[in-house]
Every structure is written in structure tokens, then in C-alpha cells.
Amino acid sequence: MTVYPVLLTRQQASELLGIDPKSFDKYIRQHPDFKCFMIGKQERYLKSKILKFIETHCE
């Protein structure tokens, strides 16, 4: 059985973090260390990368 990574949309990523999508854009999405990838013209975010980003950038 193949395990695939969990991909999130901007809305889903915001809900995961409990923040507004505009806050996600301002504080996380625009950060130079935060990476996403494109599926066609749509940005997608790995759930594991979001959680790791929060852990490494939390003060």
C-alpha cells in the first residue's frame, strides 16, 4: 500500500493552523523559508512541511 503525502489548499492550511487565510498569506505564505509547489496553477502545501515550519519558527 502506497502512502501519499497530505496536500492542503490555502484554505485547508489556514484551518489546520486555526487562522484566517489572509493571516496565512501575510505571516506564513510570504515567508522566504516557506515552500509550496504548484499543481497546474494551484498552490499546494504539504501538511508535514507546514507543521515543521511552525515548529522551527516558533519563539
N, C-alpha and C positions, 0 to 999 in steps of 0.2 A: 504494500500500500504506500503510495507516494504522499508525502506531506508537503503541502504547498504553503508558502508564507501568506500571512493575513495582510491583504491590501486594503487600505482605507481611503475614502474620499476625504476632501476637506471637511465636509460636514461631520462625517464619522469620526475623524481625528479630533475635531473640536468637542464632540460629545464624549469621547473617551477621556479627554482631559478636563471636562466639565467647564469649558469656557465658550464664549461666543466665537463664531467663525471669524469675525473681524479682529478679535484679540489673537486668535491663532495666526492670522495673516501678519499682524503687527509684531508680535513678540517671538513667534517661532518660525513661521514660513520664511520670513525675510532675513533670518539669522544666517550668516555665511557658512556656519558649520552644519546647518540642517539641509539634508539632501532629500530629493524626491526623484521620481522617474516618471516618464511620460508613457501613456498608453494612447497612441494616437495624439489627440490634442488635450487629453485629460491628464492632470497630475494625480499621482497615486503615492501613498506613503506606506511604508512598512510599519506595522504596529510595533514590532521589536525595535526598530530604529527610533521611533517616537519615544518609547519608554526609556531607551538608552540615552537619548538626547536629554531628556528631563533629568535623569539620574546624574549625568555628567555636568549639567549646567545649573543644578540646584545649589543654592548657597545656604 
